[in-house]
């Protein structure tokens, strides 16, 4: 089993100064170190050396870091992959993390202590993974030995099991009611469980007909008389190994849900039908309780989404019409939206998505949303001006990032401030799906996207605002990846951003409400289902001419 001193790490960077710096501050580390100044040299070295961890720069000539990592993943899938990169490579970083290409990424400039900590995390992960694989292999060998021994035992005892099978079934059913019937289907024997279950004593009700213990036997889907009949002359038992559900009838007249099955025994060479009846009332009640619990859970999740995660779109803006689509996936997710209205011409819109599903994602989403609302309210209370967007993000980042990192989660978020008075929108995008901006003058769409990473992914981050003008009859469409990642049935084809933008261009003349209906119809038709794997969120904003409204 490998030790830390056996680990080999390969560092790849086309800048010799960076490799020299890494060599210097890692000189006392126990693991083995190799260095390569290009992706080609790194791959050549790996053909001759066993490499456990690769740390590569993203931006390199000829073969960049992402191409190198994909090649390593293909040929050396067990090698841990780490990427060095600056914030300008955000799209490639997020894509490589989401597709499992890299274990971790290290932002430039490199902090030595953080760099060493990430390397140690990678080494620990590799050692644990290797140890688990070795133990799994050993377990597989032992398991195969047990399988071989078991097959040998089964081969020896198969004939004995065949002859004893019916008697085993009766013994296993000791807690079930067992009835033996004669050729007229009258009960000639019942066990103690049958007496307790139905209330009829064997000494008091000799020769009782079995059909007397079943509610409305004539209304059943099966012919109960034929089911209880004796085997044919060829020895075949009609209905053997088949289980039916019926309503039993107790002595006091109450109902008893049952599962019945049949077999056959020979006594003094004469065949007798054996009926085994199992009380399934506890199982039915458990299923009803589960259904009630599922109903309550779905109602609770719906209330969490409505009251904590999703707020209704405003209806009283001067210069814009807004409508929103929210389709829950059927399980609790971390999608959230909110609208902060300062006056009839100024509004902030948040749309976000917490990684994963379940109550943790929902609570994280609600917590992040409330931090934004609290920070905006505190900033607004200090003056009449609108709160500064970048200061708000910095405050929220400081309050929650460390907690999100400890929880191992993050949230994408798109923040849009709409200034209808000056016909301008300002955004900060933290790894969320881009907003689609339809320009009424050109009849085309552009994507509005920022450069920040999701909140909770890194400890230090500088937030940058992107602003753009809006004109009358322009459309702004904010949406979650539940729309663009909807799949066509039986294929890996996604609905995608381009398809959504084309739909908006074709139906830009519609009101936000009607356009929302078109988008809903399109993704339902595309996916062949009105249920989605992820929450579907979409906000449509149409910029209107305030002068026409006033006249």
Secondary structure by P-SEA (a helix, b strand, c coil): ccccccbbbbbbcccaaaaaaaaaaaccccbbbbbbccaaaaaaaaacccccbbbbbcccccccaaaaaaaaaaccccbbbbbbbcccaaaaaaaaaaaccccccccccccaaaaaaaaaaaaaaaaaaaaaaaaaaaaaaaaaaaaaaaaaaaaacaaaaaaaaaaaaaaaacccbbbbbccccccccccaaaaaaccccccccccccccccccccccccccccccccccccccccccccbbbbbbbbcccbbbbbbcccccccccccbbbbbbbbbbaaaaaaaaaaaaaaaaaaaaaaaaaaacccccccccccccbbbbbbbbbcccccccbbbbbbccccbbbbbbbccccccaaaaaaaaaaaaaaaaaaaaaaaaccccccaaaaaaaaaaccaaaaaaacccccbbbbbbcccccccccccccccbbbbbbccccbbbbbbbbccccccccbbbbbbbbbbbcccbbbbbbcccccccccccccccccaaaaaaaaaacccccaaaaaaaaaaaaaaaacccccccbbbbbbbbbbccccccc
